[in-house]
């Protein structure tokens, strides 16, 4: 369930940010901002559904989902295949998220 929430949040965030990018950087109509705003609001709401006691750790874990989803977007939507440096960066982010999520905590 958490994986589905994070995947949905990533799609909503990347889609919303892309809408702003399209308007600002690519000269698309300002009407792109409407679905962009809705998408970013959905992203924020979706992260509230993650079952955790601390928002910060939920956001930290989401960060690596965002990185990986962004690389999928790069490939699938923008047609640019991630290179080895993209993949190394994603692997480092996965390692960092694992430390944050699974590191021993004082009781």
N, C-alpha and C positions, 0 to 999 in steps of 0.2 A: 504494500500500500504506500509506504513512504517513497519507494522508488517511482511509483506512478505520480505522486504529488510533485516530486522534484523534477521529473521529466516534463510534466505539464507546466510547471513554473518556468523551466528553462525555455520551453517553446514560447510561452507568453512573453517572457522578458526579451528574448532575442527578437521575436517578431515585433514587439513594441519599439525596441531600439532601432531595428532596421527601418521601420516606418519613418522615424525621425531622421535617420541617416539618408533615406531616399529623398525626403523633402529638402533637407538642408544641403546635402553634399551632391545629390544627383539631379536636383532641379525638379523633382516630382511636385505635384499639386499639394497645397497646404491641407487638402482634404485627407491626405495620408496621416495627418496628426490625429484625426478622430479615432480610427481603429488602433492607432499606436497608443493613445491614452487609455483606451479600454483594455488593451492587451497588458499594459504596464500595471493597471489597477488589478487585473486578474492575477498577475504575477504576485503582487504584494499580498493579496488575499490568500492565494494558494500556500504561501509560506506559513501562514498562520495555522494551517491544518496539520503541520508536522507535529507529531506527538513527542514533545520534549519539554523539559522544565526550563530550559534556558534558550532564549532566542539566538544568542551569539553562537552557540554550537550548531544550531540548526542552520544558521547562515553560513558558517564556516564549512559545514558538510556540503551545503548547496553550492558553494563556490567552485568546488571541483566538478560538480555536475555541469555548471555553467561553462567551465573551460572546455570540457569534453563535448558538450552540445554545440558550443561555438565552432569547434573544429569540424563537427559533422555538418553544420550549416555552411561553413566555408566550402566544404567539398560538394554537398548536395545542392545547395542553392546558388552559390557563387561560382561553382565550377573550378575552384582552385584546390588541388589536392594538398593536404597537409604534408609538410616535409618532416625530416627526422627531428629537427629542432622543435617543431610543434609537438611531436609525439613525446620527445624527451621532457618538454615542459609539462605536458599533461601527466606523465608518469610521476614527475616530482610533485605535482599538485596532489595526485592520488596518495602519495606517501605522506605528505603533510596532513591531509585530511584524516588519514588513518591514525596518525599520532594524536591529533586533536580529539578524535572520537573514541579511541581505544586506549589512550594513555592512562596509567594508574592515577587515581585521584584520591586525595586524602578524604576520609569520611567525615 
